[in-house]
Amino acid sequence: MVMVSVAQPRRVPWVPAYAVFEHYLVGLRRTWRAGVFSSFLLPVLTVLGFGLGVGAYIDQGVDGVRYLDWLVPGLIASTALQVTVGDSTWPVFSNFQWIKTYFAQTASPLRVADILAGHLAFVLFRVLTTIAAFLLVTGLFGALRSPWALATLPVVALLALAGATPTFAYAAVVSSDSWLAMLFRFAVIPMTLFAGVFFPVESLPEALRWLAYATPLWHAVDLCRAATLGVAPQWSVAGHLLYLAAWAAVGWLLALRAFRRKLVV
């Protein structure tokens, strides 16, 4: 009798995470229409209100650049951060506390890392589609001065990872959703106001200036502004990318640890 050994198929690491990502895409298929409307309405209102409205009172622009053109890259980065944190707080908290989706997923062959990676991939998808719509609208207004503006997409993708991973960790450990609102009040809003989105960081007092430099948002704003204006960033490109990557790497480790403590019995 001849014994035939059948080789087991090799496990592709990203396939389980993709199954989790697909789970969220199925849910999005039922709600995407409302999201498309807001994705286009938000940049239009922002351009009209801040860029053309406020910009009409700034005759000289900023650093010799029309205020609308100077503002748009900051809004691209800040919008990406807001979408990131919004999709990384209540959805994560509810998957632990309310609808228990994560616990149901752990009952399958999925690993904790697969669950985390798949949900992060969906957040990344949401950010990229939102910013793509933002670029389209602002491009129609003539606010993108360089073809390098497309480079903002990988920048905001890295910003999304830098913001989502620690936020996932935070949402996994808090005991009440009130703590999620505090994250917006004491982290997201101050970053949006003082990280170079609406005015140059150099106009801040020195102490506040270095706090702005410490935020991941400022690094993304500087890169996005350099891309849309076709100029060199204030800091080195490699330095910006490494700083954002460090936030993403540390956040991943914190999130993975928090998820394992919650999901592994």
CYANA upper distance limits for C-alpha pairs under 8 A (distance plus 0.5 A):
 13 PRO  CA     17 ALA  CA      8.26
 14 TRP  CA     18 TYR  CA      6.59
 14 TRP  CA    114 ASP  CA      8.32
 15 VAL  CA     19 ALA  CA      6.89
 16 PRO  CA     20 VAL  CA      7.19
 16 PRO  CA    110 LEU  CA      6.80
 16 PRO  CA    114 ASP  CA      6.33
 16 PRO  CA    118 GLY  CA      8.41
 17 ALA  CA     21 PHE  CA      6.79
 17 ALA  CA    113 ALA  CA      8.43
 17 ALA  CA    114 ASP  CA      4.90
 17 ALA  CA    115 ILE  CA      6.75
 17 ALA  CA    116 LEU  CA      8.33
 17 ALA  CA    117 ALA  CA      6.23
 17 ALA  CA    118 GLY  CA      4.84
 18 TYR  CA     22 GLU  CA      6.49
 18 TYR  CA    118 GLY  CA      6.30
 19 ALA  CA     23 HIS  CA      6.81
 19 ALA  CA    118 GLY  CA      7.73
 20 VAL  CA     24 TYR  CA      7.29
 20 VAL  CA    114 ASP  CA      7.83
 20 VAL  CA    115 ILE  CA      6.68
 20 VAL  CA    118 GLY  CA      5.25
 20 VAL  CA    119 HIS  CA      7.07
 21 PHE  CA     25 LEU  CA      6.90
 21 PHE  CA    118 GLY  CA      4.96
 21 PHE  CA    119 HIS  CA      6.39
 21 PHE  CA    121 ALA  CA      6.76
 21 PHE  CA    122 PHE  CA      6.10
 22 GLU  CA     26 VAL  CA      6.71
 23 HIS  CA     27 GLY  CA      7.24
 24 TYR  CA     28 LEU  CA      6.71
 24 TYR  CA    119 HIS  CA      8.01
 24 TYR  CA    122 PHE  CA      7.18
 25 LEU  CA     29 ARG  CA      6.68
 25 LEU  CA    122 PHE  CA      7.95
 26 VAL  CA     30 ARG  CA      7.82
 27 GLY  CA     31 THR  CA      7.64
 28 LEU  CA     32 TRP  CA      6.03
 31 THR  CA     35 GLY  CA      7.41
 32 TRP  CA     36 VAL  CA      6.63
 33 ARG  CA     37 PHE  CA      7.04
 34 ALA  CA     38 SER  CA      6.98
 35 GLY  CA     39 SER  CA      6.46
 36 VAL  CA     40 PHE  CA      6.95
 37 PHE  CA     41 LEU  CA      6.51
 38 SER  CA     42 LEU  CA      6.23
 39 SER  CA     43 PRO  CA      7.65
 39 SER  CA    130 THR  CA      6.17
 39 SER  CA    133 ALA  CA      6.79
 39 SER  CA    134 PHE  CA      7.59
 40 PHE  CA     44 VAL  CA      6.99
 40 PHE  CA    133 ALA  CA      6.65
 40 PHE  CA    134 PHE  CA      7.24
 40 PHE  CA    137 VAL  CA      7.46
 41 LEU  CA     45 LEU  CA      6.66
 42 LEU  CA     46 THR  CA      6.56
 43 PRO  CA     47 VAL  CA      6.43
 43 PRO  CA    134 PHE  CA      6.15
 43 PRO  CA    137 VAL  CA      7.14
 43 PRO  CA    138 THR  CA      7.59
 44 VAL  CA     48 LEU  CA      6.64
 44 VAL  CA    137 VAL  CA      7.25
 44 VAL  CA    138 THR  CA      8.15
 45 LEU  CA     49 GLY  CA      6.32
 46 THR  CA     50 PHE  CA      6.13
 46 THR  CA     51 GLY  CA      7.46
 47 VAL  CA     51 GLY  CA      5.17
 47 VAL  CA     52 LEU  CA      6.74
 47 VAL  CA     68 LEU  CA      7.72
 47 VAL  CA     72 VAL  CA      8.17
 47 VAL  CA    138 THR  CA      7.82
 48 LEU  CA     52 LEU  CA      5.55
 48 LEU  CA     53 GLY  CA      6.51
 49 GLY  CA     53 GLY  CA      5.36
 49 GLY  CA     54 VAL  CA      7.22
 50 PHE  CA     54 VAL  CA      5.43
 50 PHE  CA     55 GLY  CA      6.97
 50 PHE  CA     68 LEU  CA      8.06
 51 GLY  CA     55 GLY  CA      5.54
 51 GLY  CA     56 ALA  CA      8.40
 51 GLY  CA     67 TYR  CA      6.85
 51 GLY  CA     68 LEU  CA      4.63
 51 GLY  CA     69 ASP  CA      8.29
 51 GLY  CA     71 LEU  CA      7.20
 51 GLY  CA     72 VAL  CA      8.14
 52 LEU  CA     56 ALA  CA      6.30
 52 LEU  CA     68 LEU  CA      6.98
 53 GLY  CA     57 TYR  CA      8.13
 54 VAL  CA     58 ILE  CA      7.60
 55 GLY  CA     59 ASP  CA      8.06
 55 GLY  CA     61 GLY  CA      7.95
 55 GLY  CA     66 ARG  CA      8.20
 55 GLY  CA     67 TYR  CA      5.76
 55 GLY  CA     68 LEU  CA      6.68
 58 ILE  CA     67 TYR  CA      7.43
 60 GLN  CA     64 GLY  CA      6.81
 60 GLN  CA     65 VAL  CA      8.12
 60 GLN  CA     66 ARG  CA      7.76
 61 GLY  CA     65 VAL  CA      5.67
 61 GLY  CA     66 ARG  CA      5.01
 61 GLY  CA     67 TYR  CA      5.16
 61 GLY  CA     70 TRP  CA      8.44
 62 VAL  CA     66 ARG  CA      7.05
 62 VAL  CA     67 TYR  CA      6.44
 62 VAL  CA     70 TRP  CA      7.30
 65 VAL  CA     69 ASP  CA      7.20
 65 VAL  CA     70 TRP  CA      6.67
 66 ARG  CA     70 TRP  CA      6.74
 67 TYR  CA     71 LEU  CA      6.35
 68 LEU  CA     72 VAL  CA      6.62
 68 LEU  CA    143 ALA  CA      6.92
 69 ASP  CA     73 PRO  CA      8.11
 69 ASP  CA    143 ALA  CA      5.25
 69 ASP  CA    144 LEU  CA      7.06
 69 ASP  CA    145 ARG  CA      7.93
 69 ASP  CA    229 LEU  CA      7.98
 70 TRP  CA     74 GLY  CA      8.09
 70 TRP  CA    225 ARG  CA      7.50
 70 TRP  CA    229 LEU  CA      8.19
 71 LEU  CA     75 LEU  CA      6.86
 71 LEU  CA    197 VAL  CA      7.03
 71 LEU  CA    198 PHE  CA      6.69
 72 VAL  CA     76 ILE  CA      6.66
 72 VAL  CA    138 THR  CA      7.90
 72 VAL  CA    143 ALA  CA      7.39
 72 VAL  CA    144 LEU  CA      8.48
 72 VAL  CA    225 ARG  CA      8.46
 73 PRO  CA     77 ALA  CA      6.91
 73 PRO  CA    197 VAL  CA      8.32
 73 PRO  CA    221 VAL  CA      6.89
 73 PRO  CA    224 CYS  CA      5.68
 73 PRO  CA    225 ARG  CA      5.39
 73 PRO  CA    228 THR  CA      7.02
 74 GLY  CA     78 SER  CA      6.61
 74 GLY  CA    196 GLY  CA      7.41
 74 GLY  CA    197 VAL  CA      4.72
 74 GLY  CA    198 PHE  CA      7.55
 74 GLY  CA    221 VAL  CA      5.57
 74 GLY  CA    222 ASP  CA      8.44
 74 GLY  CA    224 CYS  CA      7.60
 74 GLY  CA    225 ARG  CA      7.27
 75 LEU  CA     79 THR  CA      6.24
 75 LEU  CA    197 VAL  CA      6.79
 76 ILE  CA     80 ALA  CA      6.72
 76 ILE  CA    131 ILE  CA      7.03
 76 ILE  CA    134 PHE  CA      7.57
 76 ILE  CA    135 LEU  CA      8.40
 76 ILE  CA    221 VAL  CA      8.41
 76 ILE  CA    224 CYS  CA      8.06
 77 ALA  CA     81 LEU  CA      6.80
 77 ALA  CA    156 VAL  CA      6.76
 77 ALA  CA    159 LEU  CA      8.38
 77 ALA  CA    217 LEU  CA      7.31
 77 ALA  CA    220 ALA  CA      6.57
 77 ALA  CA    221 VAL  CA      6.06
 77 ALA  CA    224 CYS  CA      7.53
 78 SER  CA     82 GLN  CA      6.68
 78 SER  CA    192 THR  CA      6.55
 78 SER  CA    197 VAL  CA      7.67
 78 SER  CA    217 LEU  CA      7.45
 78 SER  CA    221 VAL  CA      8.24
 79 THR  CA     83 VAL  CA      6.64
 79 THR  CA    131 ILE  CA      8.18
 80 ALA  CA     84 THR  CA      6.54
 80 ALA  CA    127 VAL  CA      6.16
 80 ALA  CA    128 LEU  CA      8.50
 80 ALA  CA    130 THR  CA      8.13
 80 ALA  CA    131 ILE  CA      7.22
 80 ALA  CA    156 VAL  CA      6.72
 80 ALA  CA    159 LEU  CA      8.12
 80 ALA  CA    160 ALA  CA      7.23
 81 LEU  CA     85 VAL  CA      6.65
 81 LEU  CA    159 LEU  CA      7.57
 81 LEU  CA    160 ALA  CA      6.86
 81 LEU  CA    163 GLY  CA      7.27
 81 LEU  CA    188 VAL  CA      8.33
 81 LEU  CA    217 LEU  CA      7.84
 82 GLN  CA     86 GLY  CA      6.42
 82 GLN  CA    188 VAL  CA      7.63
 83 VAL  CA     87 ASP  CA      6.58
 83 VAL  CA    126 ARG  CA      8.08
 83 VAL  CA    127 VAL  CA      6.72
 84 THR  CA     88 SER  CA      6.59
 84 THR  CA    123 VAL  CA      6.85
 84 THR  CA    124 LEU  CA      8.16
 84 THR  CA    127 VAL  CA      6.99
 84 THR  CA    160 ALA  CA      6.15
 84 THR  CA    163 GLY  CA      7.10
 84 THR  CA    164 ALA  CA      6.35
 85 VAL  CA     89 THR  CA      6.57
 85 VAL  CA    163 GLY  CA      7.26
 85 VAL  CA    164 ALA  CA      6.73
 85 VAL  CA    167 THR  CA      7.14
 86 GLY  CA     90 TRP  CA      7.60
 87 ASP  CA     91 PRO  CA      6.59
 87 ASP  CA     92 VAL  CA      8.33
 87 ASP  CA    123 VAL  CA      6.72
 88 SER  CA     92 VAL  CA      6.32
 88 SER  CA    123 VAL  CA      7.77
 88 SER  CA    164 ALA  CA      6.32
 88 SER  CA    167 THR  CA      6.48
 88 SER  CA    168 PHE  CA      6.11
 88 SER  CA    171 ALA  CA      7.91
 89 THR  CA     93 PHE  CA      6.55
 89 THR  CA    167 THR  CA      7.06
 89 THR  CA    168 PHE  CA      7.19
 89 THR  CA    171 ALA  CA      5.90
 89 THR  CA    180 LEU  CA      6.72
 90 TRP  CA     94 SER  CA      6.30
 90 TRP  CA    171 ALA  CA      7.95
 90 TRP  CA    177 ASP  CA      7.70
 90 TRP  CA    180 LEU  CA      7.70
 91 PRO  CA     95 ASN  CA      6.67
 92 VAL  CA     96 PHE  CA      7.09
 92 VAL  CA    168 PHE  CA      7.05
 92 VAL  CA    171 ALA  CA      6.64
 92 VAL  CA    172 ALA  CA      7.26
 93 PHE  CA     97 GLN  CA      6.45
 93 PHE  CA     98 TRP  CA      8.12
 93 PHE  CA    171 ALA  CA      5.85
 93 PHE  CA    172 ALA  CA      6.58
 93 PHE  CA    177 ASP  CA      7.77
 94 SER  CA     98 TRP  CA      5.15
 94 SER  CA     99 ILE  CA      6.31
 94 SER  CA    100 LYS  CA      7.42
 95 ASN  CA     99 ILE  CA      5.89
 95 ASN  CA    100 LYS  CA      5.16
 95 ASN  CA    101 THR  CA      5.28
 95 ASN  CA    102 TYR  CA      6.08
 95 ASN  CA    103 PHE  CA      8.48
 96 PHE  CA    100 LYS  CA      5.47
 96 PHE  CA    101 THR  CA      7.42
 96 PHE  CA    102 TYR  CA      6.78
 96 PHE  CA    103 PHE  CA      7.86
 96 PHE  CA    172 ALA  CA      7.61
100 LYS  CA    104 ALA  CA      7.10
101 THR  CA    105 GLN  CA      6.78
102 TYR  CA    106 THR  CA      6.79
102 TYR  CA    115 ILE  CA      7.75
102 TYR  CA    263 LEU  CA      8.06
103 PHE  CA    107 ALA  CA      7.14
103 PHE  CA    263 LEU  CA      6.97
104 ALA  CA    108 SER  CA      7.76
105 GLN  CA    110 LEU  CA      7.01
105 GLN  CA    115 ILE  CA      7.77
106 THR  CA    110 LEU  CA      6.40
106 THR  CA    111 ARG  CA      7.24
106 THR  CA    112 VAL  CA      7.57
106 THR  CA    263 LEU  CA      7.62
110 LEU  CA    114 ASP  CA      6.47
110 LEU  CA    115 ILE  CA      7.24
111 ARG  CA    115 ILE  CA      6.97
112 VAL  CA    116 LEU  CA      6.73
112 VAL  CA    256 LEU  CA      7.89
112 VAL  CA    259 PHE  CA      7.34
112 VAL  CA    260 ARG  CA      6.93
112 VAL  CA    263 LEU  CA      7.94
113 ALA  CA    117 ALA  CA      6.42
113 ALA  CA    256 LEU  CA      7.15
114 ASP  CA    118 GLY  CA      6.43
115 ILE  CA    119 HIS  CA      6.82
116 LEU  CA    120 LEU  CA      6.65
116 LEU  CA    255 ALA  CA      8.43
116 LEU  CA    256 LEU  CA      7.68
116 LEU  CA    259 PHE  CA      8.28
117 ALA  CA    121 ALA  CA      6.56
118 GLY  CA    122 PHE  CA      6.98
119 HIS  CA    123 VAL  CA      6.97
120 LEU  CA    124 LEU  CA      6.69
120 LEU  CA    161 LEU  CA      8.09
120 LEU  CA    164 ALA  CA      7.65
120 LEU  CA    165 THR  CA      8.12
121 ALA  CA    125 PHE  CA      6.66
122 PHE  CA    126 ARG  CA      6.73
123 VAL  CA    127 VAL  CA      6.77
123 VAL  CA    160 ALA  CA      8.16
123 VAL  CA    164 ALA  CA      8.18
124 LEU  CA    128 LEU  CA      6.69
124 LEU  CA    157 ALA  CA      6.75
124 LEU  CA    160 ALA  CA      6.75
124 LEU  CA    161 LEU  CA      7.76
125 PHE  CA    129 THR  CA      6.69
126 ARG  CA    130 THR  CA      6.64
127 VAL  CA    131 ILE  CA      6.64
127 VAL  CA    156 VAL  CA      8.08
127 VAL  CA    157 ALA  CA      7.70
127 VAL  CA    160 ALA  CA      7.56
128 LEU  CA    132 ALA  CA      6.50
128 LEU  CA    153 LEU  CA      7.01
128 LEU  CA    156 VAL  CA      7.90
128 LEU  CA    157 ALA  CA      7.17
129 THR  CA    133 ALA  CA      6.87
130 THR  CA    134 PHE  CA      6.80
131 ILE  CA    135 LEU  CA      6.55
131 ILE  CA    153 LEU  CA      7.69
132 ALA  CA    136 LEU  CA      6.78
132 ALA  CA    153 LEU  CA      7.95
133 ALA  CA    137 VAL  CA      6.80
134 PHE  CA    138 THR  CA      6.63
135 LEU  CA    139 GLY  CA      6.26
136 LEU  CA    140 LEU  CA      6.89
137 VAL  CA    141 PHE  CA      7.18
138 THR  CA    142 GLY  CA      6.97
138 THR  CA    143 ALA  CA      6.02
138 THR  CA    144 LEU  CA      7.34
139 GLY  CA    143 ALA  CA      6.13
139 GLY  CA    144 LEU  CA      5.95
144 LEU  CA    149 ALA  CA      7.04
144 LEU  CA    228 THR  CA      5.83
144 LEU  CA    229 LEU  CA      7.37
145 ARG  CA    149 ALA  CA      8.24
145 ARG  CA    228 THR  CA      6.20
145 ARG  CA    229 LEU  CA      5.69
145 ARG  CA    230 GLY  CA      7.35
146 SER  CA    227 ALA  CA      7.42
146 SER  CA    228 THR  CA      5.79
146 SER  CA    229 LEU  CA      6.17
146 SER  CA    230 GLY  CA      5.67
147 PRO  CA    227 ALA  CA      8.49
147 PRO  CA    228 THR  CA      7.82
147 PRO  CA    230 GLY  CA      8.36
148 TRP  CA    152 THR  CA      8.28
148 TRP  CA    227 ALA  CA      5.46
148 TRP  CA    228 THR  CA      6.55
148 TRP  CA    230 GLY  CA      6.96
149 ALA  CA    224 CYS  CA      7.83
149 ALA  CA    227 ALA  CA      5.44
149 ALA  CA    228 THR  CA      4.76
149 ALA  CA    229 LEU  CA      8.20
149 ALA  CA    230 GLY  CA      8.42
150 LEU  CA    227 ALA  CA      8.20
151 ALA  CA    155 VAL  CA      7.14
151 ALA  CA    224 CYS  CA      8.10
151 ALA  CA    227 ALA  CA      6.79
152 THR  CA    156 VAL  CA      6.53
152 THR  CA    223 LEU  CA      8.00
152 THR  CA    224 CYS  CA      5.75
152 THR  CA    227 ALA  CA      7.09
152 THR  CA    228 THR  CA      8.25
153 LEU  CA    157 ALA  CA      6.65
154 PRO  CA    158 LEU  CA      6.76
155 VAL  CA    159 LEU  CA      6.73
155 VAL  CA    220 ALA  CA      6.89
155 VAL  CA    223 LEU  CA      7.67
155 VAL  CA    224 CYS  CA      7.58
156 VAL  CA    160 ALA  CA      6.38
156 VAL  CA    220 ALA  CA      7.37
157 ALA  CA    161 LEU  CA      6.96
158 LEU  CA    162 ALA  CA      6.64
158 LEU  CA    241 LEU  CA      8.37
158 LEU  CA    244 LEU  CA      7.04
158 LEU  CA    245 ALA  CA      7.41
158 LEU  CA    248 ALA  CA      8.16
159 LEU  CA    163 GLY  CA      6.55
159 LEU  CA    216 PRO  CA      7.48
159 LEU  CA    217 LEU  CA      7.74
159 LEU  CA    220 ALA  CA      6.96
159 LEU  CA    244 LEU  CA      6.86
160 ALA  CA    164 ALA  CA      6.18
161 LEU  CA    165 THR  CA      6.36
161 LEU  CA    248 ALA  CA      5.77
162 ALA  CA    166 PRO  CA      7.82
162 ALA  CA    216 PRO  CA      7.66
162 ALA  CA    244 LEU  CA      6.19
162 ALA  CA    245 ALA  CA      7.13
162 ALA  CA    246 ALA  CA      8.19
162 ALA  CA    247 TRP  CA      5.36
162 ALA  CA    248 ALA  CA      4.44
162 ALA  CA    249 ALA  CA      8.22
162 ALA  CA    251 GLY  CA      7.47
163 GLY  CA    167 THR  CA      6.80
163 GLY  CA    216 PRO  CA      8.19
163 GLY  CA    247 TRP  CA      8.06
163 GLY  CA    248 ALA  CA      7.66
164 ALA  CA    168 PHE  CA      6.42
164 ALA  CA    248 ALA  CA      8.39
164 ALA  CA    251 GLY  CA      8.28
165 THR  CA    169 ALA  CA      6.98
165 THR  CA    248 ALA  CA      6.58
165 THR  CA    251 GLY  CA      4.95
165 THR  CA    252 TRP  CA      5.60
165 THR  CA    254 LEU  CA      8.17
165 THR  CA    255 ALA  CA      6.52
166 PRO  CA    170 TYR  CA      6.67
166 PRO  CA    247 TRP  CA      8.39
166 PRO  CA    248 ALA  CA      8.12
166 PRO  CA    250 VAL  CA      8.16
166 PRO  CA    251 GLY  CA      4.66
166 PRO  CA    252 TRP  CA      7.39
166 PRO  CA    254 LEU  CA      7.13
166 PRO  CA    255 ALA  CA      6.77
167 THR  CA    171 ALA  CA      6.51
167 THR  CA    251 GLY  CA      8.30
167 THR  CA    255 ALA  CA      8.48
168 PHE  CA    172 ALA  CA      6.58
168 PHE  CA    255 ALA  CA      6.23
169 ALA  CA    173 VAL  CA      7.12
169 ALA  CA    251 GLY  CA      7.68
169 ALA  CA    254 LEU  CA      6.24
169 ALA  CA    255 ALA  CA      4.45
169 ALA  CA    256 LEU  CA      7.99
169 ALA  CA    257 ARG  CA      8.46
169 ALA  CA    258 ALA  CA      6.21
169 ALA  CA    259 PHE  CA      7.90
170 TYR  CA    174 VAL  CA      6.85
170 TYR  CA    255 ALA  CA      8.22
171 ALA  CA    180 LEU  CA      7.55
172 ALA  CA    255 ALA  CA      8.19
172 ALA  CA    258 ALA  CA      6.70
172 ALA  CA    259 PHE  CA      7.12
172 ALA  CA    262 LYS  CA      8.22
173 VAL  CA    258 ALA  CA      7.18
174 VAL  CA    179 TRP  CA      7.12
175 SER  CA    179 TRP  CA      8.30
176 SER  CA    180 LEU  CA      8.27
177 ASP  CA    181 ALA  CA      7.55
178 SER  CA    182 MET  CA      7.09
179 TRP  CA    183 LEU  CA      6.93
180 LEU  CA    184 PHE  CA      7.38
181 ALA  CA    185 ARG  CA      6.82
182 MET  CA    186 PHE  CA      6.37
182 MET  CA    187 ALA  CA      8.37
183 LEU  CA    187 ALA  CA      5.90
183 LEU  CA    188 VAL  CA      7.18
184 PHE  CA    188 VAL  CA      5.15
184 PHE  CA    189 ILE  CA      6.42
185 ARG  CA    189 ILE  CA      6.21
185 ARG  CA    190 PRO  CA      7.97
186 PHE  CA    190 PRO  CA      6.83
187 ALA  CA    191 MET  CA      6.58
188 VAL  CA    192 THR  CA      6.63
189 ILE  CA    193 LEU  CA      6.73
190 PRO  CA    194 PHE  CA      6.49
190 PRO  CA    195 ALA  CA      8.44
191 MET  CA    195 ALA  CA      5.75
191 MET  CA    212 ALA  CA      7.73
191 MET  CA    215 THR  CA      7.58
191 MET  CA    217 LEU  CA      7.36
192 THR  CA    196 GLY  CA      8.29
192 THR  CA    197 VAL  CA      6.89
192 THR  CA    217 LEU  CA      8.26
193 LEU  CA    197 VAL  CA      7.23
193 LEU  CA    198 PHE  CA      7.41
194 PHE  CA    198 PHE  CA      8.37
194 PHE  CA    199 PHE  CA      8.43
194 PHE  CA    201 VAL  CA      7.45
194 PHE  CA    212 ALA  CA      6.84
195 ALA  CA    201 VAL  CA      6.91
195 ALA  CA    212 ALA  CA      5.49
195 ALA  CA    213 TYR  CA      7.87
195 ALA  CA    215 THR  CA      7.78
195 ALA  CA    217 LEU  CA      6.88
195 ALA  CA    218 TRP  CA      5.35
195 ALA  CA    221 VAL  CA      8.29
196 GLY  CA    200 PRO  CA      5.54
196 GLY  CA    201 VAL  CA      5.48
196 GLY  CA    212 ALA  CA      8.30
196 GLY  CA    218 TRP  CA      6.68
196 GLY  CA    221 VAL  CA      7.41
197 VAL  CA    218 TRP  CA      8.42
197 VAL  CA    221 VAL  CA      7.33
199 PHE  CA    203 SER  CA      8.15
200 PRO  CA    204 LEU  CA      8.37
201 VAL  CA    209 ARG  CA      6.46
201 VAL  CA    212 ALA  CA      7.69
202 GLU  CA    209 ARG  CA      7.19
204 LEU  CA    208 LEU  CA      6.62
204 LEU  CA    209 ARG  CA      6.03
205 PRO  CA    209 ARG  CA      6.50
206 GLU  CA    210 TRP  CA      6.91
207 ALA  CA    211 LEU  CA      7.09
208 LEU  CA    212 ALA  CA      6.76
209 ARG  CA    213 TYR  CA      6.84
210 TRP  CA    214 ALA  CA      6.76
211 LEU  CA    215 THR  CA      7.30
212 ALA  CA    218 TRP  CA      6.85
213 TYR  CA    218 TRP  CA      6.50
213 TYR  CA    219 HIS  CA      7.68
214 ALA  CA    218 TRP  CA      8.25
215 THR  CA    219 HIS  CA      7.80
216 PRO  CA    220 ALA  CA      7.05
216 PRO  CA    243 TYR  CA      8.02
216 PRO  CA    244 LEU  CA      6.58
216 PRO  CA    247 TRP  CA      8.12
217 LEU  CA    221 VAL  CA      6.56
218 TRP  CA    222 ASP  CA      6.63
219 HIS  CA    223 LEU  CA      6.85
219 HIS  CA    240 HIS  CA      6.00
219 HIS  CA    243 TYR  CA      8.44
219 HIS  CA    244 LEU  CA      8.00
220 ALA  CA    224 CYS  CA      6.52
220 ALA  CA    240 HIS  CA      7.92
221 VAL  CA    225 ARG  CA      6.44
222 ASP  CA    226 ALA  CA      6.66
222 ASP  CA    233 PRO  CA      6.27
222 ASP  CA    234 GLN  CA      7.23
222 ASP  CA    235 TRP  CA      8.33
223 LEU  CA    227 ALA  CA      6.71
223 LEU  CA    233 PRO  CA      6.43
223 LEU  CA    237 VAL  CA      7.61
223 LEU  CA    240 HIS  CA      8.01
224 CYS  CA    228 THR  CA      6.65
225 ARG  CA    229 LEU  CA      6.42
225 ARG  CA    231 VAL  CA      8.48
225 ARG  CA    233 PRO  CA      7.95
226 ALA  CA    230 GLY  CA      6.06
226 ALA  CA    231 VAL  CA      5.32
226 ALA  CA    232 ALA  CA      5.95
226 ALA  CA    233 PRO  CA      5.53
227 ALA  CA    231 VAL  CA      7.29
233 PRO  CA    237 VAL  CA      7.45
235 TRP  CA    239 GLY  CA      7.40
235 TRP  CA    240 HIS  CA      7.47
236 SER  CA    240 HIS  CA      6.86
237 VAL  CA    241 LEU  CA      6.71
238 ALA  CA    242 LEU  CA      6.49
239 GLY  CA    243 TYR  CA      6.61
240 HIS  CA    244 LEU  CA      6.83
241 LEU  CA    245 ALA  CA      6.50
242 LEU  CA    246 ALA  CA      6.53
243 TYR  CA    247 TRP  CA      7.01
244 LEU  CA    248 ALA  CA      6.83
245 ALA  CA    249 ALA  CA      6.55
246 ALA  CA    250 VAL  CA      6.57
247 TRP  CA    251 GLY  CA      6.35
248 ALA  CA    252 TRP  CA      6.49
249 ALA  CA    253 LEU  CA      6.98
250 VAL  CA    254 LEU  CA      6.80
251 GLY  CA    255 ALA  CA      6.46
252 TRP  CA    256 LEU  CA      6.46
253 LEU  CA    257 ARG  CA      6.63
254 LEU  CA    258 ALA  CA      6.66
255 ALA  CA    259 PHE  CA      6.52
256 LEU  CA    260 ARG  CA      6.60
257 ARG  CA    261 ARG  CA      6.76
258 ALA  CA    262 LYS  CA      6.91
259 PHE  CA    263 LEU  CA      6.41
259 PHE  CA    264 VAL  CA      8.49
260 ARG  CA    264 VAL  CA      5.70
261 ARG  CA    265 VAL  CA      8.35
